[in-house]
Amino acid sequence: MEYFLQQLINGITLGSIYGLIAIGYTMVYGIIGMINFAHGDIFMVGSFIALALILMLGVAASAPMAILLVALLGVLALSMALTAVWGWAVERLAYRPLRGSFRLAPLITAIGMSLALQNFVQIAQGARNKPLEPLISGGFSFPANPAPGQFSVQLSYMQIGIVVTTVALMVGFSLLISRTALGRAQRACEQDRKMASLLGVDVDKTISVTFVTGAALAAVAGMFFLLYYGVIDFFIGFVAGVKAFTAAVLGGIGSLPGAMLGGLLIGLIEAFWSGYFSSDYKDVAAFSILVIVLIFMPSGLLGRPEIEKV
Amino acid sequence: MSAPLLAVDGVETFYGKIQALRGVEMEVREGEIVSLIGANGAGKSTLMMTICGAPQARNGRIILEGRDISRMPTHQIMRLGVAQSPEGRRIFPRMTVLENLMMGAAVTDGAHFEDDLARMFTLFPVLERRQGQRGGTLSGGEQQMLAISRALMSRPRLLLLDEPSLGLAPLVVRQIFKVIKELNESQGLTVFLVEQNAFHALRLAHRGYVMVNGVITMTGAGKELLAREEVRAAYLEGGAH
């Protein structure tokens, strides 16, 4: 039971990170119908920006807890903003000029952008792993004083921080999409871009906003990844990106709650598979579940079937 | 005579290499209802979309209140007091009726939103009952009413209506045309109407144009066009409907 709880906690933490990245895939797919293959690398850039800011500001674990928290929140906000600029630039440079071109064109430039970002970071930052000392350590364990041989469940402050921030961001983002004029314009562009422009919506700007918010959320995931695992390199965007993309497809690509649910599920599958079977095959397990779900539900768990088109 | 609200001057529009409009000349004056009739594929909807800049005219000028808008992006044109209820209605299917109407008011500052909403619900009471329902679940007639209301929510000076009668029951068509007439008479709303249903469209209009293969071939007062032999033969075959 304790062991199960432990995997559950690990899975939810991992799922939060995947979910945050998956939102960017699903929103971009929803609005312009393309898979932004560079999105995983935007996540990677986000984690490097966070690392650079932490080192530049000299944020260290020895600082008092309150100062450390404020500093980390500041780093989070700043890396969201800076990563958003990258997301905006990728769209502006590689996708917008090709709008109206044939469908595969932006897909190809997306792969190009992905490689360009990876190589850029590899050259600029070096290919070696970048470690970071654990900034937030400690947590709860149940039971606090386990009997010899008894398993004790660890719930770290870091995990609590990741899950709480993710839930808050997802709630905020869902409200933004469902309640505000910006969110309505976003959904209008998603459903009928031409009609949206006939109502005075600046479609290009709305698409930019989508990339910017997706990148900002990926930056949060990037910083969590850095703090949680304590080591990053220029290639982390590939695997995390593929997983998050899988999460988006599993949940139903184009669906916002689907991306969140898909991320959570992929995280849980990985954690439980590694915990009970073998961590060597955790990716195989995640992708197998994806294949099985797609066979029976081709549009994903929460995706809408195409027949609803009017 | 004062300058027209909208003047289309020698407009040519292409889809790739195919020319859809071949030097269209027409105008709409303030307070008028102007109808454009023509067969399927004559270029009526293309003209309406060209006025909105989607696609843009390759040659010629489109003047709105003395200002050339032919090179402006669509969303900017729609902020100048032009609104369109387009061909096929294009209701946002996964937004509620209320959200569709909010989208119509997207270009306004929102100060008149509640008043305008109440006005739409008076014009088309069915929309009030359906306001929480998704647009995609409405019937064709309700969608048409929603499309017109959505266009009106921006308080346009020029309303462009593309085939509001298409696929609707005669009773609904009559209701919609009645509303257009009332809006024109009571509020001086200027309307440019594209229709295949020539009888209704010309009877309603102050002036009409006939389009054949991307060119305006006839123009005159609505009732006058309606009386012409060639119009009756070409567009009213089978009698009034």
Interface residues (C-beta under 8 A of the other chain):
Chain A: A181 R184 A185 R187 A188 Q191 D192 K194 M195 A196 S197 L198 L199 G200 V201 D202 V203 R304 E308 K309 V310
Chain B: C52 A54 P73 T74 H75 M78 R79 A83 Q84 P86 R90 I91 F92 P93 R94 M95 E99 M102 M103 G104 A106 V107 G135 G136 R150 S154
